[in-house]
Amino acid sequence: MKKFLFKEDLEQFLRENRRDKKEKIDLKNTIFEELDLTGVDLSNIDFEWSDFKNVRLSHVNFENSNLSNVFLENADLSNSNFKNCTMHGTNLRYTNLENIDLSGADIFCANLEEAKMDGIKTDENTKHYKMICPETGAFLGWKTCFNKRLVRLLIPADARRTSSTMNTCRCDKAKVISISDSDEKEKFDEAVSYVDGDFVYKVGEMVYAKGFNPDRWRDSTGGIHFFMTKEEALGYLMSIS
């Protein structure tokens, strides 16, 4: 069960638990509501599965904190510090992320739909912010279809392509190179999409997305969905089997 924590209680709790800065302070499953935490030091805290509702969070220092699966929808997080934060599955829809620092942060599966993202700072250690697929040139991709069929695709150099904060990618067109079973032993001529039963992949033919959406932060939307590796495609197949 989640617990509520008010600002004065939070400040007292932090004072009492800041003695050992090497160990994260445990504030998992906490609800913060109708608070002004502007400029507060919230570094090195485990907030996993916590909710921030109508909380002002601009200029906050979250460095080294765990924000995985945290609800922050509609929050103003501008100019805040997220250095080295773990943010797996964090809900950041409609947030203001202008001028935040994501250096060293891991935002795998974070939801960034409709977020304001001007001036975000990243570095070579920021994970899952850059597109996982090549931004230019042709390359190979993999996907699975009905009846556990494995499809290898050639995404041409002129195809539009994108990816969000997960390992899935999307493109607007591709050529079907091969279709097989998961062991690549039995070959097939065609495969049917999981999402659209009328969308059929045929070996040697081009396929074109119905309504490709160029917004990279919308993951479940129009486009031909694929993975960069066969292992990832097969892993997805296992997860839905």
Secondary structure, DSSP 8 states (H G I E B T S, - for coil): --EE--HHHHHHHHHHH-S-TTS-EE-TTEEEES-B-TT-B--SEE-TT-EEES-B-TT-B-TT-B-TT-B-TT-B-TT-B-TT-B-TT-B-TT-B-TT-B-TT-B-TT-B-TT-B-TT-B--TT-BS-S-SS-SSS-EEEEEEEGGGEEEEEEE-TTS-EEE-SSSEEEESEEEEEEEE-TTS-SB-SEEE-SS-TT-EEETT-EEE-SS----TT--SSSSEEEESSHHHHHHHHHHH-
